[in-house]
Amino acid sequence: MSEELKHNEKLLLTASELAALLGVNRSTIWTWHSGGKIPMPLQIGGITRWRRAEIQHWLEAGAPPRTRWNVVNAAQKKP
């Protein structure tokens, strides 16, 4: 990935942006969120956003269900 692209990428993704990234419909994102299949989003003043970096790591880990991802993610953060 070029440096210019890295600097122009949004750090937080909307449901529509996440859907485009994953190649699914926006409604699928909400279904997966409700079913615990994707990482938890952030809630900022009533707005829902997903961290791009977390989604990329989640995909690299094989896109595990949220409960498994929480364990994997916590283990990665330990010193």
ABEGO torsion letter per residue (X at the ends): XBAAAAAABBABBBAAAAAAAAGBBAAAAAAAAAAGABBBBBBBGGBBBBBAAAAAAAAAAGGBBAAAAAAAAAAAABX
